[in-house]
Amino acid sequence: MESAPGINGFHLEPRCRICRNEQVRTKVNDLLATGASYAMVLRAVGDNNAKLEKCDQVTIDSIRNHCGRHFPVQNVARATYREILERRAKENSVDFIEGVATAITPLAFLETVMVKGYQTLVDEDTTVSYRDAMEAALKLNEIARKDEGAMDRARMLADMGRIIEVVRTFIPAERWPEVQAALRGETPVSAHTAQAVQGVRMVDIDDASDEDDD
């Protein structure tokens, strides 16, 4: 089977019901790019389908296959935005196949703006002022410092969790709920509670930690 006429340097797939009909292909690609669900696209090409033989009529499966296999080649940039839209729709349980409304979600919108902005930023003709560069550097430094603090807190919590688990091995099981309540501040630490950890020495905890390391 000979290839259909090319577009943007690529050959169209002649077996695709959408690719081989230029009018249908243009309409479907435009609708996919603007966030229409597959069901909405199918309704939009209803008049075109009415003029075609059954073997040539577009179906939801035709649209799904075209969107996954041919749309990215024919419309590279717009396919990137469509991928964002469908991924975010799945995450938010939005039906982009049978849905009757647009598949655009707030997260998809924001991510698309971010990607579009980055594409503009890396364009050779885009100029970034030194003030914008300095502001970006300061923001990056601020985020980096916050990340360092988060890592320190996570490490501290991990160490604390390990200490608690080691101490727990020296406390009778029936006393543990009482100790937990005291740690949460729900009950004051009394002499009765203190008896639960009587005899536990820091050297015992250190020895247990060394055994864990081994």
Order of alpha helices (4+ residues) and beta strands (2+ residues): beta-beta-alpha-alpha-alpha-alpha-alpha-alpha-alpha-alpha-alpha-alpha-alpha
